[in-house]
């Protein structure tokens, strides 16, 4: 399998390093602003001999990148966040061009195991009303979106599985929270790669589930696993489809 890396920021560098360590050929690195990128744009030359493109760019660029990449019939991994309000548009592009695409707000395999644990815990807590629910996340001060895509995913899992919670609140609480609301807070500081915490609190005790990323390597390795998984597939997938294959052995 040969890949193209779209976006040569911190994640692009991590993906390149992880690909080299695993013997995966990096055919092109595309970034209009990075002098060490091999190409400035997605075109016939930068797509030559590429099997899968891995996109870690910006929400504004991700959609147009899908359009450009699909014209060359290349499969795509999207790790960029903040574009999910346009999922329908991207799905139509994928189907129309008969390519394969897998996306996630977080490609860390550890995080996706964490999401499965949260889902199971939420189903248990749905039956035990003595526990209230909360969440918070910490990321580096250069992260552009708040809350993160992973925080939104965690919140959605909790709301879906705990019936007494129906509304997510990500903003600062300037009032008393209602029983049906679930508050999920965000902190941005320093160089924190990513920490996510879900808590269940009662009068008697507190239970917390926590995932802490030590660095960006886990995200890069997960993105490469996704590239290998989507290689030669057709259709529109998310990380859950891939994890079901891995965990379920399908």
HUHUHU-V76055 format. One record per pair of residues at least 12 apart in sequence whose C-alpha atoms are under 10 Angstrom apart, sorted by sequence separation. I is the first residue (numbers start at 1). J is the second residue. D is the distance in Angstrom with one decimal. If there is no record, write none. Layout:
# HUHUHU-V76055
I_J_D / I_J_D
This chain:
# HUHUHU-V76055
4_16_9.4 / 16_28_10.0 / 29_41_9.3 / 30_42_6.9 / 53_65_9.8 / 66_78_8.9 / 155_167_9.2 / 156_168_8.0 / 167_179_9.6 / 168_180_8.8 / 169_181_6.7 / 170_182_8.6 / 171_183_8.1 / 172_184_9.3 / 173_185_9.4 / 184_196_10.0 / 185_197_9.8 / 197_209_5.7 / 198_210_6.5 / 226_238_9.6 / 230_242_8.6 / 3_16_9.5 / 16_29_8.6 / 29_42_9.7 / 30_43_9.8 / 53_66_9.5 / 65_78_9.9 / 137_150_9.0 / 138_151_9.8 / 155_168_6.7 / 165_178_9.6 / 166_179_9.2 / 167_180_6.3 / 168_181_5.8 / 169_182_6.0 / 170_183_6.1 / 171_184_8.0 / 172_185_7.5 / 184_197_9.3 / 196_209_8.3 / 197_210_4.4 / 198_211_9.2 / 226_239_7.9 / 229_242_7.2 / 28_42_9.7 / 137_151_6.9 / 155_169_9.1 / 165_179_7.3 / 166_180_5.4 / 167_181_4.7 / 168_182_5.0 / 169_183_4.8 / 170_184_5.1 / 171_185_7.1 / 172_186_9.2 / 184_198_8.7 / 196_210_5.8 / 197_211_6.6 / 63_78_9.8 / 136_151_7.7 / 155_170_9.4 / 164_179_7.6 / 165_180_4.4 / 166_181_6.2 / 167_182_6.1 / 168_183_6.1 / 169_184_6.1 / 170_185_5.7 / 171_186_8.5 / 195_210_7.3 / 196_211_5.4 / 197_212_8.6 / 3_19_8.8 / 13_29_9.5 / 30_46_7.4 / 53_69_7.8 / 62_78_7.7 / 87_103_9.9 / 135_151_8.2 / 152_168_8.8 / 164_180_5.7 / 165_181_5.6 / 166_182_7.7 / 167_183_8.6 / 168_184_7.2 / 169_185_8.2 / 170_186_7.5 / 195_211_5.7 / 196_212_6.6 / 223_239_9.8 / 226_242_7.3 / 229_245_9.3 / 2_19_9.6 / 12_29_8.2 / 28_45_9.1 / 29_46_8.0 / 30_47_9.7 / 52_69_9.6 / 62_79_9.3 / 63_80_9.9 / 163_180_8.7 / 164_181_8.6 / 165_182_6.3 / 194_211_8.3 / 195_212_4.4 / 196_213_8.9 / 222_239_9.7 / 225_242_9.2 / 226_243_9.6 / 229_246_9.7 / 12_30_9.5 / 28_46_5.9 / 29_47_10.0 / 62_80_6.8 / 76_94_9.4 / 152_170_8.8 / 162_180_9.9 / 164_182_9.6 / 194_212_6.2 / 195_213_6.2 / 12_31_9.6 / 27_46_7.8 / 28_47_7.5 / 61_80_9.2 / 62_81_8.8 / 75_94_9.0 / 84_103_9.6 / 135_154_8.5 / 136_155_9.9 / 151_170_9.1 / 193_212_8.1 / 194_213_5.4 / 195_214_9.0 / 27_47_8.2 / 28_48_8.7 / 60_80_9.7 / 62_82_9.4 / 63_83_7.6 / 84_104_9.5 / 135_155_7.9 / 192_212_9.2 / 193_213_5.9 / 194_214_7.9 / 2_23_9.8 / 3_24_7.5 / 4_25_8.8 / 5_26_7.4 / 8_29_6.9 / 27_48_7.9 / 28_49_9.4 / 52_73_9.6 / 53_74_6.9 / 54_75_8.8 / 55_76_7.4 / 56_77_8.8 / 57_78_8.8 / 58_79_9.6 / 59_80_6.4 / 60_81_10.0 / 62_83_7.4 / 63_84_9.9 / 73_94_9.5 / 84_105_9.0 / 134_155_9.1 / 159_180_9.6 / 192_213_8.2 / 193_214_6.6 / 194_215_8.2 / 1_23_9.4 / 2_24_6.3 / 3_25_6.3 / 4_26_5.9 / 5_27_8.4 / 6_28_8.4 / 7_29_7.3 / 8_30_6.9 / 9_31_8.7 / 27_49_7.2 / 28_50_8.0 / 47_69_8.0 / 50_72_9.6 / 51_73_9.0 / 52_74_5.8 / 53_75_6.3 / 54_76_5.9 / 55_77_6.1 / 56_78_6.5 / 57_79_8.1 / 58_80_6.1 / 59_81_6.2 / 60_82_8.6 / 61_83_9.3 / 71_93_9.6 / 81_103_9.2 / 83_105_9.7 / 159_181_9.2 / 192_214_8.2 / 193_215_5.6 / 194_216_8.8 / 1_24_6.4 / 2_25_4.8 / 3_26_5.0 / 4_27_5.7 / 5_28_6.4 / 6_29_6.1 / 7_30_5.9 / 8_31_5.9 / 27_50_6.3 / 30_53_9.9 / 42_65_7.6 / 50_73_9.9 / 51_74_5.9 / 52_75_4.8 / 53_76_4.8 / 54_77_4.7 / 55_78_4.9 / 56_79_5.3 / 57_80_5.7 / 58_81_7.3 / 59_82_5.2 / 60_83_7.5 / 63_86_8.1 / 67_90_8.2 / 70_93_7.5 / 74_97_9.5 / 75_98_9.3 / 76_99_8.1 / 77_100_8.6 / 78_101_7.6 / 79_102_8.8 / 80_103_8.2 / 81_104_7.7 / 82_105_8.4 / 135_158_9.7 / 147_170_6.8 / 159_182_8.0 / 192_215_8.2 / 193_216_6.5 / 1_25_6.9 / 2_26_5.9 / 3_27_5.8 / 4_28_4.8 / 5_29_4.8 / 6_30_4.9 / 7_31_5.1 / 8_32_9.2 / 9_33_9.7 / 26_50_8.4 / 27_51_9.3 / 29_53_9.6 / 41_65_9.5 / 48_72_9.0 / 50_74_7.2 / 51_75_6.6 / 52_76_5.5 / 53_77_6.1 / 54_78_6.1 / 55_79_6.0 / 56_80_4.8 / 57_81_8.7 / 58_82_7.8 / 59_83_5.0 / 63_87_9.4 / 66_90_7.3 / 70_94_7.1 / 73_97_6.8 / 74_98_9.5 / 75_99_5.5 / 76_100_6.4 / 77_101_5.8 / 78_102_6.5 / 79_103_6.1 / 80_104_7.8 / 81_105_5.4 / 134_158_9.4 / 146_170_8.5 / 147_171_8.8 / 158_182_8.6 / 191_215_9.5 / 193_217_10.0 / 1_26_9.1 / 2_27_6.2 / 3_28_7.2 / 4_29_5.8 / 5_30_6.1 / 6_31_6.4 / 7_32_8.4 / 8_33_8.6 / 9_34_8.1 / 12_37_9.9 / 25_50_9.2 / 28_53_9.3 / 29_54_9.7 / 30_55_9.5 / 43_68_7.8 / 44_69_9.7 / 47_72_7.2 / 49_74_9.7 / 50_75_9.0 / 51_76_8.8 / 52_77_7.3 / 53_78_8.4 / 54_79_7.5 / 55_80_6.5 / 56_81_8.4 / 58_83_8.5 / 59_84_8.7 / 70_95_9.9 / 72_97_9.1 / 73_98_7.5 / 74_99_6.5 / 75_100_4.8 / 76_101_4.7 / 77_102_5.1 / 78_103_4.7 / 79_104_5.6 / 80_105_6.8 / 81_106_8.4 / 133_158_8.5 / 146_171_9.5 / 1_27_10.0 / 2_28_9.2 / 3_29_8.9 / 4_30_7.4 / 5_31_8.6 / 6_32_9.8 / 7_33_9.1 / 8_34_6.7 / 26_52_10.0 / 27_53_9.9 / 31_57_8.8 / 42_68_6.7 / 43_69_8.2 / 47_73_9.5 / 48_74_9.9 / 54_80_9.5 / 63_89_8.6 / 64_90_9.6 / 67_93_6.9 / 70_96_9.1 / 71_97_7.2 / 73_99_6.0 / 74_100_7.7 / 75_101_5.7 / 76_102_6.5 / 77_103_5.8 / 78_104_6.6 / 79_105_6.0 / 80_106_8.7 / 133_159_9.9 / 193_219_10.0 / 7_34_8.6 / 8_35_9.6 / 26_53_9.8 / 41_68_9.6 / 42_69_7.0 / 44_71_9.7 / 47_74_8.0 / 59_86_10.0 / 63_90_7.0 / 66_93_7.7 / 67_94_8.7 / 70_97_6.1 / 72_99_9.5 / 73_100_8.9 / 74_101_9.1 / 75_102_8.6 / 76_103_8.3 / 77_104_8.4 / 78_105_8.4 / 79_106_6.6 / 155_182_8.0 / 8_36_8.4 / 9_37_10.0 / 43_71_9.5 / 44_72_7.5 / 62_90_9.7 / 66_94_8.2 / 69_97_9.9 / 70_98_8.4 / 71_99_9.6 / 78_106_9.7 / 79_107_6.8 / 155_183_8.9 / 8_37_6.7 / 43_72_8.4 / 70_99_6.9 / 78_107_9.2 / 133_162_9.1 / 155_184_7.3 / 7_37_8.6 / 8_38_9.9 / 42_72_9.5 / 63_93_9.7 / 67_97_9.4 / 69_99_9.7 / 70_100_9.2 / 77_107_9.7 / 154_184_9.3 / 6_37_9.5 / 70_101_9.7 / 133_164_10.0 / 5_37_9.3 / 126_158_9.3 / 132_164_9.4 / 133_165_8.4 / 152_184_8.8 / 5_38_9.9 / 6_39_9.6 / 7_40_9.9 / 125_158_9.7 / 126_159_9.9 / 129_162_9.4 / 132_165_9.1 / 151_184_7.6 / 6_40_9.8 / 123_157_9.7 / 126_160_10.0 / 128_162_9.7 / 129_163_9.9 / 134_168_9.8 / 136_170_9.2 / 151_185_8.8 / 6_41_9.0 / 66_101_9.2 / 115_150_9.1 / 119_154_8.6 / 122_157_7.9 / 123_158_8.6 / 126_161_6.6 / 127_162_8.2 / 129_164_8.1 / 135_170_9.6 / 151_186_8.5 / 6_42_8.5 / 118_154_7.7 / 122_158_5.9 / 125_161_8.7 / 126_162_4.5 / 127_163_9.2 / 118_155_10.0 / 119_156_9.9 / 120_157_9.8 / 121_158_9.1 / 122_159_8.7 / 123_160_9.2 / 124_161_8.9 / 125_162_6.9 / 126_163_6.4 / 127_164_9.9 / 147_184_8.4 / 4_42_9.7 / 112_150_9.5 / 115_153_8.3 / 116_154_9.8 / 119_157_6.1 / 120_158_9.9 / 122_160_8.8 / 123_161_5.5 / 124_162_8.7 / 125_163_9.7 / 126_164_7.5 / 147_185_7.7 / 148_186_8.1 / 15_54_8.7 / 111_150_8.6 / 115_154_6.7 / 118_157_7.6 / 119_158_7.0 / 122_161_5.7 / 123_162_6.6 / 126_165_9.2 / 146_185_9.3 / 147_186_6.0 / 114_154_9.4 / 118_158_7.6 / 121_161_9.2 / 122_162_6.0 / 123_163_9.4 / 146_186_6.7 / 147_187_8.8 / 158_198_9.3 / 15_56_9.6 / 116_157_9.2 / 119_160_9.0 / 120_161_8.8 / 121_162_9.7 / 122_163_9.7 / 146_187_8.5 / 147_188_9.8 / 4_46_7.9 / 12_54_8.7 / 106_148_9.3 / 115_157_8.0 / 119_161_7.2 / 146_188_8.4 / 154_196_8.9 / 4_47_7.3 / 12_55_8.4 / 105_148_8.0 / 106_149_7.4 / 107_150_9.7 / 115_158_10.0 / 118_161_9.8 / 119_162_9.6 / 145_188_9.9 / 154_197_9.5 / 155_198_9.2 / 3_47_9.1 / 4_48_9.5 / 11_55_9.5 / 12_56_6.7 / 105_149_4.9 / 106_150_6.1 / 144_188_9.6 / 150_194_9.6 / 151_195_9.8 / 154_198_8.3 / 4_49_9.4 / 5_50_10.0 / 11_56_6.7 / 12_57_8.7 / 104_149_8.4 / 105_150_5.6 / 106_151_9.9 / 143_188_7.5 / 151_196_7.3 / 2_48_10.0 / 3_49_8.6 / 4_50_6.2 / 10_56_9.2 / 11_57_9.0 / 104_150_8.7 / 105_151_9.1 / 133_179_9.9 / 141_187_8.7 / 142_188_8.0 / 143_189_9.3 / 148_194_9.5 / 150_196_8.3 / 151_197_9.2 / 2_49_7.1 / 3_50_5.4 / 4_51_7.9 / 5_52_8.8 / 6_53_6.8 / 7_54_8.5 / 8_55_9.5 / 9_56_8.1 / 54_101_9.9 / 105_152_9.0 / 106_153_9.4 / 132_179_8.4 / 134_181_9.4 / 135_182_8.0 / 136_183_8.2 / 137_184_7.8 / 138_185_8.7 / 139_186_8.0 / 140_187_8.4 / 141_188_4.8 / 142_189_8.3 / 151_198_9.8 / 1_49_9.5 / 2_50_5.2 / 3_51_5.8 / 4_52_6.4 / 5_53_6.0 / 6_54_5.9 / 7_55_6.4 / 8_56_8.0 / 9_57_8.0 / 52_100_9.0 / 53_101_9.4 / 54_102_9.8 / 55_103_9.5 / 105_153_7.9 / 132_180_9.8 / 133_181_9.1 / 134_182_5.9 / 135_183_6.5 / 136_184_5.1 / 137_185_6.4 / 138_186_6.0 / 139_187_6.4 / 140_188_5.4 / 141_189_4.5 / 142_190_8.4 / 143_191_9.7 / 148_196_9.9 / 1_50_8.0 / 2_51_5.2 / 3_52_4.9 / 4_53_4.6 / 5_54_5.1 / 6_55_4.6 / 7_56_5.5 / 8_57_8.1 / 52_101_9.2 / 54_103_9.8 / 104_153_9.7 / 132_181_9.9 / 133_182_6.4 / 134_183_5.5 / 135_184_4.5 / 136_185_4.4 / 137_186_5.0 / 138_187_4.7 / 139_188_5.0 / 140_189_5.0 / 141_190_5.4 / 142_191_8.2 / 143_192_9.9 / 1_51_6.1 / 2_52_6.6 / 3_53_5.5 / 4_54_6.2 / 5_55_6.3 / 6_56_6.2 / 7_57_5.0 / 132_182_8.5 / 133_183_8.0 / 134_184_6.0 / 135_185_6.4 / 136_186_5.7 / 137_187_6.2 / 138_188_5.9 / 139_189_6.4 / 140_190_5.1 / 141_191_6.7 / 142_192_9.8 / 143_193_9.5 / 1_52_7.6 / 2_53_8.7 / 3_54_7.2 / 4_55_8.5 / 5_56_7.9 / 6_57_6.7 / 7_58_8.5 / 133_184_9.3 / 134_185_8.5 / 135_186_8.9 / 136_187_7.8 / 137_188_8.6 / 138_189_7.5 / 139_190_7.9 / 140_191_4.4 / 141_192_7.9 / 5_57_9.7 / 138_190_9.7 / 139_191_7.3 / 140_192_4.5 / 141_193_9.8 / 138_191_9.8 / 139_192_4.9 / 140_193_6.0 / 7_61_9.6 / 138_192_6.8 / 139_193_5.8 / 140_194_7.3 / 6_61_10.0 / 7_62_9.9 / 138_193_8.1 / 139_194_4.8 / 140_195_9.8 / 6_62_9.3 / 138_194_5.7 / 139_195_6.7 / 137_194_7.3 / 138_195_5.1 / 139_196_9.0 / 137_195_5.4 / 138_196_6.6 / 6_65_8.5 / 136_195_8.3 / 137_196_4.4 / 138_197_8.9 / 136_196_6.0 / 137_197_6.2 / 135_196_7.5 / 136_197_5.4 / 137_198_8.9 / 82_144_9.2 / 135_197_5.5 / 136_198_6.8 / 81_144_9.7 / 82_145_6.9 / 134_197_8.4 / 135_198_4.4 / 136_199_8.7 / 81_145_8.0 / 82_146_9.4 / 134_198_5.9 / 135_199_6.0 / 82_147_9.7 / 84_149_8.9 / 133_198_7.4 / 134_199_5.2 / 135_200_8.9 / 82_148_8.2 / 83_149_9.6 / 133_199_5.7 / 134_200_6.6 / 81_148_7.8 / 82_149_6.9 / 132_199_8.1 / 133_200_4.7 / 134_201_8.1 / 11_79_9.4 / 81_149_6.0 / 131_199_9.2 / 132_200_5.5 / 133_201_6.4 / 80_149_9.2 / 81_150_9.0 / 131_200_5.5 / 132_201_5.1 / 133_202_9.2 / 4_74_9.8 / 130_200_9.3 / 131_201_5.0 / 132_202_6.4 / 3_74_9.7 / 6_77_9.9 / 130_201_8.0 / 131_202_4.6 / 132_203_9.6 / 3_75_9.6 / 4_76_9.4 / 5_77_9.8 / 6_78_9.5 / 130_202_5.7 / 131_203_8.1 / 3_76_9.5 / 7_80_9.8 / 129_202_9.0 / 130_203_7.8 / 131_204_9.4 / 133_206_9.9 / 135_208_9.2 / 137_210_9.6 / 130_204_9.2 / 131_205_8.9 / 132_206_9.4 / 133_207_9.7 / 134_208_9.4 / 135_209_9.4 / 136_210_9.7 / 137_211_9.6 / 138_212_9.3 / 139_213_9.9 / 125_200_8.0 / 131_206_8.4 / 133_208_9.8 / 135_210_9.7 / 137_212_9.7 / 122_198_9.9 / 131_207_9.2 / 121_198_9.9 / 122_200_9.2 / 118_197_9.9 / 121_200_9.4 / 118_198_7.8 / 118_199_9.9 / 114_196_9.4 / 111_194_10.0 / 111_195_9.7 / 59_144_10.0 / 111_196_8.9 / 58_144_9.1 / 59_145_9.7 / 121_209_9.1 / 118_209_7.5 / 117_209_8.5 / 118_210_9.6 / 114_209_8.3 / 114_210_8.0 / 115_211_9.6 / 114_211_6.9 / 113_211_9.7 / 111_210_9.7 / 111_211_6.8 / 110_211_7.8 / 111_212_8.7 / 110_212_9.2 / 111_213_8.5 / 110_213_8.5 / 108_213_8.7 / 111_218_9.0 / 108_216_8.7 / 110_218_7.5 / 111_219_9.0 / 108_217_8.5 / 109_218_7.0 / 110_219_9.0 / 108_218_5.1 / 109_219_7.5 / 112_222_9.6 / 107_218_7.8 / 108_219_4.3 / 109_220_9.8 / 111_222_9.8 / 106_218_9.7 / 107_219_5.1 / 108_220_7.5 / 109_221_8.2 / 110_222_8.9 / 106_219_6.9 / 107_220_7.5 / 108_221_7.3 / 109_222_5.6 / 106_220_10.0 / 107_221_8.1 / 108_222_5.0 / 109_223_9.0 / 107_222_4.9 / 108_223_7.6 / 106_222_8.6 / 107_223_5.5 / 109_225_9.0 / 106_223_8.8 / 107_224_9.0 / 108_225_9.8 / 109_226_9.9 / 107_225_8.8 / 104_223_9.1 / 107_226_7.8 / 103_223_9.3 / 102_223_9.6 / 104_226_9.6 / 103_226_8.6 / 102_226_7.1 / 116_240_9.5 / 101_226_9.5 / 102_227_8.2 / 115_240_9.7 / 101_227_9.1 / 100_227_10.0 / 102_229_8.8 / 112_239_7.9 / 116_243_9.4 / 102_230_6.7 / 112_240_8.0 / 101_230_6.7 / 100_230_6.2 / 101_231_9.3 / 109_239_9.4 / 113_243_8.3 / 99_230_9.6 / 100_231_7.7 / 102_233_9.8 / 107_238_10.0 / 108_239_9.8 / 112_243_7.5 / 99_231_9.9 / 100_232_7.4 / 101_233_8.3 / 102_234_9.9 / 107_239_7.2 / 99_232_8.6 / 100_233_5.4 / 101_234_7.5 / 102_235_8.4 / 103_236_8.5 / 104_237_9.1 / 105_238_9.3 / 106_239_8.4 / 99_233_7.4 / 100_234_4.0 / 101_235_6.3 / 102_236_6.2 / 103_237_6.6 / 104_238_5.9 / 105_239_8.6 / 109_243_8.4 / 113_247_9.2 / 98_233_9.6 / 99_234_5.0 / 100_235_4.6 / 101_236_5.1 / 102_237_4.6 / 103_238_4.8 / 104_239_5.4 / 98_234_6.2 / 99_235_6.2 / 100_236_6.0 / 101_237_6.0 / 102_238_4.9 / 103_239_6.2 / 104_240_8.5 / 97_234_9.7 / 98_235_7.0 / 99_236_8.2 / 100_237_7.8 / 101_238_8.0 / 102_239_6.6 / 103_240_9.4 / 97_235_9.7 / 98_236_9.6 / 102_240_9.6 / 103_241_10.0 / 95_234_8.3 / 96_235_9.9 / 102_241_8.7 / 103_242_9.9 / 79_219_8.8 / 94_234_8.5 / 95_235_6.4 / 102_242_8.4 / 79_220_9.5 / 94_235_6.7 / 95_236_7.4 / 94_236_6.6 / 79_222_9.8 / 93_236_9.6 / 79_223_7.3 / 91_235_8.4 / 92_236_9.1 / 78_223_8.4 / 91_236_6.1 / 77_223_7.1 / 90_236_8.7 / 91_237_9.1 / 77_224_8.7 / 79_226_10.0 / 77_225_9.9 / 78_226_9.5 / 77_226_6.8 / 78_227_9.7 / 87_236_9.9 / 76_226_9.3 / 77_227_6.1 / 76_227_7.5 / 77_228_9.8 / 75_227_8.3 / 77_229_9.8 / 77_230_7.8 / 76_230_7.7 / 77_231_9.8 / 75_230_7.0 / 76_231_8.7 / 75_231_6.8 / 74_231_9.3 / 75_232_7.6 / 74_232_9.3 / 75_233_7.9 / 75_234_8.0 / 75_235_9.4 / 76_236_9.7 / 77_237_9.6 / 78_238_9.4 / 77_238_9.5 / 77_239_10.0 / 54_220_9.9 / 56_223_9.7 / 55_223_9.4 / 54_223_7.4 / 54_224_8.2 / 52_224_9.7 / 54_226_9.2 / 54_227_7.3 / 52_226_9.8 / 53_227_7.8 / 52_227_6.2 / 51_227_8.9 / 52_228_8.4 / 51_228_9.7 / 52_230_8.0 / 53_231_10.0 / 51_230_9.8 / 52_231_6.6 / 51_231_7.0 / 52_232_8.9 / 51_232_8.2 / 18_217_7.4 / 22_221_9.4 / 17_217_9.0 / 18_218_9.5 / 24_224_8.8 / 14_215_9.7 / 15_216_9.1 / 19_220_8.5 / 14_216_6.8 / 15_217_7.9 / 18_220_6.6 / 19_221_8.1 / 22_224_9.3 / 13_216_9.8 / 14_217_6.3 / 15_218_9.8 / 17_220_8.7 / 18_221_6.4 / 13_217_10.0 / 14_218_9.3 / 15_219_8.3 / 16_220_8.4 / 17_221_9.7 / 18_222_10.0 / 19_223_10.0 / 24_228_9.7 / 11_216_6.9 / 14_219_8.5 / 15_220_4.8 / 18_223_9.8 / 19_224_7.2 / 10_216_8.2 / 11_217_8.6 / 14_220_5.8 / 15_221_7.2 / 18_224_8.0 / 13_220_9.0 / 14_221_8.6 / 15_222_9.4 / 11_219_8.0 / 12_220_8.2 / 15_223_7.7 / 16_224_9.7 / 11_220_6.8 / 15_224_7.4 / 11_223_9.9 / 3_224_9.1 / 3_227_8.1 / 2_227_9.5 / 3_228_9.7 / 1_227_8.6 / 2_228_9.6 / 1_228_7.3 / 3_231_10.0 / 2_231_9.6 / 1_231_7.6 / 1_232_9.8
